[in-house]
Amino acid sequence: MSEKNVNRYQKKIFTVPNVLSFVRLGLIPLFVWLYSFVHEFGWAIAVLALSYVTDLADGFIARKFNMMSDLGKILDPIADKLTQICVLICLVFRFPLMMIPLNFIIVKELFSGILGLVRVKKTKDVPSAVWHGKVNTALLNTTMIAHVVFPTIPEAVSNISIVICTAMMAVSAVLYGIMHFKAINKQKNSDQQ
């Protein structure tokens, strides 16, 4: 496939993966309303499941059909993180220890986001997700789903899963920081030559 065909979606806004990310953003208030306000837990679980399916679908479609775009590289993680933060906020009222990953994800995303913006500004490169970010997302999503589906989850299981998630967030934050600093320094050294 030619370079032209591979990159034809790079600057587009309305690609199938981006539309799926917009759908995920729209599902957030629906989940919050169902879970926290009307206590329709079955429907809340269905909305959360739909959100995760669209997340998997947008990544698969973007890679399979070369529909990766600069907007998608930004929009997809924003949809992921906003979903996670909103679900964690809902869960805090039932599982107070969820305040730990909630606070940590906010700090981690601010750190990674600011550093990522500096990287984009310096290098003109929008980085894609990497393995530790995907592991972190999968682990956190699994923990959140377990707490939504099993509201009477044993306290020990709940606490252990929360600690593991928080530890993985810390690892991911450090690895993203290293990755961004390396890219910034590489560009800085290139500019000085």
VOBA-217824 format. One record per residue (C-alpha): residue number from 0; residue in three letters; x, y, z. Coordinates in nm, 4 decimals, padded with zeros to 6 digits. Example, Ala and Ser with C-alpha at 12.3 -4.5 7.8 and 13.67 -1.06 7.14 Angstrom:
<nodes>
{nr:0; rest:ALA; X:01.2300; Y:-00.4500; Z:00.7800}
{nr:1; rest:SER; X:01.3670; Y:-00.1060; Z:00.7140}
</nodes>
This chain:
<nodes>
{nr:0; rest:MET; X:00.0000; Y:00.0000; Z:00.0000}
{nr:1; rest:SER; X:00.1402; Y:00.3408; Z:-00.0876}
{nr:2; rest:GLU; X:00.2354; Y:00.6028; Z:00.1709}
{nr:3; rest:LYS; X:-00.0429; Y:00.8262; Z:00.0330}
{nr:4; rest:ASN; X:-00.3098; Y:00.5623; Z:00.1050}
{nr:5; rest:VAL; X:-00.1741; Y:00.4878; Z:00.4526}
{nr:6; rest:ASN; X:-00.1884; Y:00.8534; Z:00.5582}
{nr:7; rest:ARG; X:-00.5086; Y:00.9688; Z:00.3859}
{nr:8; rest:TYR; X:-00.7040; Y:00.9617; Z:00.7182}
{nr:9; rest:GLN; X:-00.4327; Y:01.1320; Z:00.9251}
{nr:10; rest:LYS; X:-00.5918; Y:01.4791; Z:00.9178}
{nr:11; rest:LYS; X:-00.9576; Y:01.3696; Z:00.8939}
{nr:12; rest:ILE; X:-01.2042; Y:01.4290; Z:01.1759}
{nr:13; rest:PHE; X:-01.4989; Y:01.2077; Z:01.0817}
{nr:14; rest:THR; X:-01.3444; Y:00.8643; Z:01.0489}
{nr:15; rest:VAL; X:-01.5232; Y:00.5551; Z:01.1808}
{nr:16; rest:PRO; X:-01.2812; Y:00.5221; Z:01.4781}
{nr:17; rest:ASN; X:-01.3261; Y:00.8897; Z:01.5692}
{nr:18; rest:VAL; X:-01.7064; Y:00.8613; Z:01.5511}
{nr:19; rest:LEU; X:-01.6843; Y:00.5604; Z:01.7856}
{nr:20; rest:SER; X:-01.4755; Y:00.7704; Z:02.0274}
{nr:21; rest:PHE; X:-01.7422; Y:01.0438; Z:02.0142}
{nr:22; rest:VAL; X:-02.0048; Y:00.7772; Z:02.0902}
{nr:23; rest:ARG; X:-01.8011; Y:00.6697; Z:02.3953}
{nr:24; rest:LEU; X:-01.7933; Y:01.0276; Z:02.5167}
{nr:25; rest:GLY; X:-02.1721; Y:01.0430; Z:02.4799}
{nr:26; rest:LEU; X:-02.2147; Y:00.7225; Z:02.6820}
{nr:27; rest:ILE; X:-02.0427; Y:00.8721; Z:02.9893}
{nr:28; rest:PRO; X:-02.3348; Y:01.0883; Z:03.1134}
{nr:29; rest:LEU; X:-02.5760; Y:00.8053; Z:03.0361}
{nr:30; rest:PHE; X:-02.3748; Y:00.5642; Z:03.2546}
{nr:31; rest:VAL; X:-02.3521; Y:00.8187; Z:03.5389}
{nr:32; rest:TRP; X:-02.7279; Y:00.8834; Z:03.5248}
{nr:33; rest:LEU; X:-02.8142; Y:00.5111; Z:03.5192}
{nr:34; rest:TYR; X:-02.5677; Y:00.4081; Z:03.7903}
{nr:35; rest:SER; X:-02.5794; Y:00.7000; Z:04.0332}
{nr:36; rest:PHE; X:-02.9170; Y:00.8645; Z:03.9887}
{nr:37; rest:VAL; X:-03.1754; Y:00.6050; Z:03.8876}
{nr:38; rest:HIS; X:-02.9826; Y:00.2985; Z:04.0164}
{nr:39; rest:GLU; X:-03.0522; Y:00.0934; Z:03.7048}
{nr:40; rest:PHE; X:-02.7405; Y:-00.1174; Z:03.7514}
{nr:41; rest:GLY; X:-02.8231; Y:-00.3662; Z:03.4757}
{nr:42; rest:TRP; X:-02.8574; Y:-00.0888; Z:03.2199}
{nr:43; rest:ALA; X:-02.5453; Y:00.0827; Z:03.3572}
{nr:44; rest:ILE; X:-02.3499; Y:-00.2402; Z:03.3034}
{nr:45; rest:ALA; X:-02.4873; Y:-00.2634; Z:02.9471}
{nr:46; rest:VAL; X:-02.3795; Y:00.0952; Z:02.8716}
{nr:47; rest:LEU; X:-02.0340; Y:00.0307; Z:03.0170}
{nr:48; rest:ALA; X:-02.0030; Y:-00.2888; Z:02.8108}
{nr:49; rest:LEU; X:-02.1051; Y:-00.0973; Z:02.4958}
{nr:50; rest:SER; X:-01.8432; Y:00.1665; Z:02.5764}
{nr:51; rest:TYR; X:-01.5689; Y:-00.0958; Z:02.6035}
{nr:52; rest:VAL; X:-01.6825; Y:-00.2725; Z:02.2853}
{nr:53; rest:THR; X:-01.6691; Y:00.0554; Z:02.0909}
{nr:54; rest:ASP; X:-01.3227; Y:00.1177; Z:02.2376}
{nr:55; rest:LEU; X:-01.2004; Y:-00.2195; Z:02.1087}
{nr:56; rest:ALA; X:-01.3738; Y:-00.1644; Z:01.7747}
{nr:57; rest:ASP; X:-01.2254; Y:00.1798; Z:01.7151}
{nr:58; rest:GLY; X:-00.8713; Y:00.0539; Z:01.7798}
{nr:59; rest:PHE; X:-00.9218; Y:-00.2511; Z:01.5594}
{nr:60; rest:ILE; X:-01.0752; Y:-00.0515; Z:01.2724}
{nr:61; rest:ALA; X:-00.8090; Y:00.2193; Z:01.2929}
{nr:62; rest:ARG; X:-00.5270; Y:-00.0362; Z:01.2641}
{nr:63; rest:LYS; X:-00.6926; Y:-00.2810; Z:01.0238}
{nr:64; rest:PHE; X:-00.8058; Y:-00.0194; Z:00.7722}
{nr:65; rest:ASN; X:-00.5239; Y:00.2314; Z:00.8278}
{nr:66; rest:MET; X:-00.7712; Y:00.4892; Z:00.9601}
{nr:67; rest:MET; X:-00.5368; Y:00.6245; Z:01.2250}
{nr:68; rest:SER; X:-00.5627; Y:01.0009; Z:01.2550}
{nr:69; rest:ASP; X:-00.3959; Y:01.2665; Z:01.4655}
{nr:70; rest:LEU; X:-00.7344; Y:01.3502; Z:01.6204}
{nr:71; rest:GLY; X:-00.7946; Y:00.9815; Z:01.6963}
{nr:72; rest:LYS; X:-00.4610; Y:00.9550; Z:01.8778}
{nr:73; rest:ILE; X:-00.5827; Y:01.2310; Z:02.1091}
{nr:74; rest:LEU; X:-00.9574; Y:01.1588; Z:02.1186}
{nr:75; rest:ASP; X:-00.9314; Y:00.7861; Z:02.1998}
{nr:76; rest:PRO; X:-00.7285; Y:00.8279; Z:02.5208}
{nr:77; rest:ILE; X:-00.9434; Y:01.1255; Z:02.6259}
{nr:78; rest:ALA; X:-01.2576; Y:00.9104; Z:02.5891}
{nr:79; rest:ASP; X:-01.0832; Y:00.6297; Z:02.7831}
{nr:80; rest:LYS; X:-00.9704; Y:00.8528; Z:03.0676}
{nr:81; rest:LEU; X:-01.2961; Y:01.0466; Z:03.1020}
{nr:82; rest:THR; X:-01.4873; Y:00.7175; Z:03.1115}
{nr:83; rest:GLN; X:-01.2525; Y:00.5793; Z:03.3762}
{nr:84; rest:ILE; X:-01.2656; Y:00.8942; Z:03.5885}
{nr:85; rest:CYS; X:-01.6468; Y:00.9122; Z:03.5769}
{nr:86; rest:VAL; X:-01.6862; Y:00.5414; Z:03.6599}
{nr:87; rest:LEU; X:-01.4385; Y:00.5784; Z:03.9489}
{nr:88; rest:ILE; X:-01.6304; Y:00.8796; Z:04.0821}
{nr:89; rest:CYS; X:-01.9508; Y:00.6726; Z:04.0751}
{nr:90; rest:LEU; X:-01.7780; Y:00.3810; Z:04.2502}
{nr:91; rest:VAL; X:-01.6207; Y:00.5951; Z:04.5259}
{nr:92; rest:PHE; X:-01.9595; Y:00.6281; Z:04.6949}
{nr:93; rest:ARG; X:-01.9840; Y:00.2511; Z:04.7326}
{nr:94; rest:PHE; X:-01.6120; Y:00.1681; Z:04.7579}
{nr:95; rest:PRO; X:-01.4285; Y:00.4546; Z:04.9331}
{nr:96; rest:LEU; X:-01.0860; Y:00.3052; Z:04.8548}
{nr:97; rest:MET; X:-01.1548; Y:00.3841; Z:04.4867}
{nr:98; rest:MET; X:-01.0497; Y:00.7374; Z:04.5825}
{nr:99; rest:ILE; X:-00.6864; Y:00.6183; Z:04.5541}
{nr:100; rest:PRO; X:-00.6941; Y:00.5220; Z:04.1838}
{nr:101; rest:LEU; X:-00.9257; Y:00.8178; Z:04.1144}
{nr:102; rest:ASN; X:-00.6753; Y:01.0670; Z:04.2571}
{nr:103; rest:PHE; X:-00.3842; Y:00.8837; Z:04.0996}
{nr:104; rest:ILE; X:-00.5377; Y:00.8745; Z:03.7520}
{nr:105; rest:ILE; X:-00.6056; Y:01.2488; Z:03.7658}
{nr:106; rest:VAL; X:-00.2455; Y:01.3253; Z:03.8692}
{nr:107; rest:LYS; X:-00.1040; Y:01.0740; Z:03.6182}
{nr:108; rest:GLU; X:-00.3094; Y:01.2088; Z:03.3294}
{nr:109; rest:LEU; X:-00.2240; Y:01.5705; Z:03.4104}
{nr:110; rest:PHE; X:00.1464; Y:01.4785; Z:03.4229}
{nr:111; rest:SER; X:00.1340; Y:01.2672; Z:03.1054}
{nr:112; rest:GLY; X:-00.0932; Y:01.5153; Z:02.9285}
{nr:113; rest:ILE; X:00.1258; Y:01.8181; Z:02.9950}
{nr:114; rest:LEU; X:00.4418; Y:01.6280; Z:02.9065}
{nr:115; rest:GLY; X:00.2716; Y:01.4870; Z:02.5956}
{nr:116; rest:LEU; X:00.1682; Y:01.8375; Z:02.4828}
{nr:117; rest:VAL; X:00.5265; Y:01.9592; Z:02.5284}
{nr:118; rest:ARG; X:00.6422; Y:01.6604; Z:02.3222}
{nr:119; rest:VAL; X:00.3922; Y:01.7336; Z:02.0427}
{nr:120; rest:LYS; X:00.4913; Y:02.1003; Z:02.0383}
{nr:121; rest:LYS; X:00.8652; Y:02.0230; Z:02.0285}
{nr:122; rest:THR; X:00.8634; Y:01.7200; Z:01.7968}
{nr:123; rest:LYS; X:00.5392; Y:01.7676; Z:01.5922}
{nr:124; rest:ASP; X:00.4787; Y:01.3973; Z:01.6605}
{nr:125; rest:VAL; X:00.1537; Y:01.2703; Z:01.8144}
{nr:126; rest:PRO; X:00.2513; Y:00.9482; Z:01.9948}
{nr:127; rest:SER; X:00.0343; Y:00.6376; Z:01.9817}
{nr:128; rest:ALA; X:-00.0582; Y:00.4279; Z:02.2850}
{nr:129; rest:VAL; X:00.2081; Y:00.1860; Z:02.4034}
{nr:130; rest:TRP; X:00.1890; Y:-00.1549; Z:02.5735}
{nr:131; rest:HIS; X:00.2006; Y:-00.0380; Z:02.9368}
{nr:132; rest:GLY; X:-00.0780; Y:00.2123; Z:02.8758}
{nr:133; rest:LYS; X:-00.2917; Y:-00.0633; Z:02.7243}
{nr:134; rest:VAL; X:-00.2164; Y:-00.2985; Z:03.0163}
{nr:135; rest:ASN; X:-00.3001; Y:-00.0190; Z:03.2603}
{nr:136; rest:THR; X:-00.6297; Y:00.0518; Z:03.0821}
{nr:137; rest:ALA; X:-00.7255; Y:-00.3173; Z:03.0652}
{nr:138; rest:LEU; X:-00.6442; Y:-00.3729; Z:03.4330}
{nr:139; rest:LEU; X:-00.8319; Y:-00.0652; Z:03.5506}
{nr:140; rest:ASN; X:-01.1320; Y:-00.1424; Z:03.3277}
{nr:141; rest:THR; X:-01.1462; Y:-00.5008; Z:03.4562}
{nr:142; rest:THR; X:-01.1373; Y:-00.3789; Z:03.8162}
{nr:143; rest:MET; X:-01.4073; Y:-00.1198; Z:03.7561}
{nr:144; rest:ILE; X:-01.6315; Y:-00.3662; Z:03.5712}
{nr:145; rest:ALA; X:-01.5919; Y:-00.6190; Z:03.8543}
{nr:146; rest:HIS; X:-01.7004; Y:-00.3546; Z:04.1071}
{nr:147; rest:VAL; X:-01.9971; Y:-00.2440; Z:03.8949}
{nr:148; rest:VAL; X:-02.1136; Y:-00.6007; Z:03.8232}
{nr:149; rest:PHE; X:-02.0474; Y:-00.7310; Z:04.1772}
{nr:150; rest:PRO; X:-02.1456; Y:-00.4536; Z:04.4198}
{nr:151; rest:THR; X:-02.0887; Y:-00.6945; Z:04.7124}
{nr:152; rest:ILE; X:-01.7373; Y:-00.7915; Z:04.5988}
{nr:153; rest:PRO; X:-01.5362; Y:-00.9169; Z:04.9009}
{nr:154; rest:GLU; X:-01.3408; Y:-00.6329; Z:05.0609}
{nr:155; rest:ALA; X:-01.0071; Y:-00.8174; Z:05.0369}
{nr:156; rest:VAL; X:-01.0534; Y:-00.8794; Z:04.6614}
{nr:157; rest:SER; X:-01.1592; Y:-00.5181; Z:04.6123}
{nr:158; rest:ASN; X:-00.8603; Y:-00.3815; Z:04.8029}
{nr:159; rest:ILE; X:-00.6072; Y:-00.6058; Z:04.6274}
{nr:160; rest:SER; X:-00.7407; Y:-00.5166; Z:04.2819}
{nr:161; rest:ILE; X:-00.7308; Y:-00.1450; Z:04.3668}
{nr:162; rest:VAL; X:-00.3708; Y:-00.1680; Z:04.4894}
{nr:163; rest:ILE; X:-00.2628; Y:-00.3595; Z:04.1768}
{nr:164; rest:CYS; X:-00.4326; Y:-00.1011; Z:03.9505}
{nr:165; rest:THR; X:-00.2687; Y:00.1873; Z:04.1308}
{nr:166; rest:ALA; X:00.0735; Y:00.0199; Z:04.1095}
{nr:167; rest:MET; X:00.0297; Y:-00.0325; Z:03.7338}
{nr:168; rest:MET; X:-00.0720; Y:00.3326; Z:03.6945}
{nr:169; rest:ALA; X:00.2522; Y:00.4340; Z:03.8682}
{nr:170; rest:VAL; X:00.4591; Y:00.2103; Z:03.6400}
{nr:171; rest:SER; X:00.2817; Y:00.3445; Z:03.3315}
{nr:172; rest:ALA; X:00.3254; Y:00.7071; Z:03.4432}
{nr:173; rest:VAL; X:00.6997; Y:00.6569; Z:03.4877}
{nr:174; rest:LEU; X:00.7370; Y:00.4787; Z:03.1517}
{nr:175; rest:TYR; X:00.5349; Y:00.7468; Z:02.9691}
{nr:176; rest:GLY; X:00.7466; Y:01.0143; Z:03.1351}
{nr:177; rest:ILE; X:01.0668; Y:00.8448; Z:03.0199}
{nr:178; rest:MET; X:00.9285; Y:00.8016; Z:02.6668}
{nr:179; rest:HIS; X:00.8261; Y:01.1688; Z:02.6389}
{nr:180; rest:PHE; X:01.1546; Y:01.2990; Z:02.7862}
{nr:181; rest:LYS; X:01.3554; Y:01.0831; Z:02.5443}
{nr:182; rest:ALA; X:01.1584; Y:01.2130; Z:02.2433}
{nr:183; rest:ILE; X:01.1950; Y:01.5757; Z:02.3601}
{nr:184; rest:ASN; X:01.5696; Y:01.5356; Z:02.4236}
{nr:185; rest:LYS; X:01.6206; Y:01.3617; Z:02.0892}
{nr:186; rest:GLN; X:01.4495; Y:01.6522; Z:01.9107}
{nr:187; rest:LYS; X:01.6496; Y:01.9034; Z:02.1160}
{nr:188; rest:ASN; X:01.9768; Y:01.7328; Z:02.0220}
{nr:189; rest:SER; X:01.8662; Y:01.7182; Z:01.6570}
{nr:190; rest:ASP; X:01.7851; Y:02.0908; Z:01.6593}
{nr:191; rest:GLN; X:02.1276; Y:02.1741; Z:01.8025}
{nr:192; rest:GLN; X:02.3116; Y:01.9900; Z:01.5239}
</nodes>
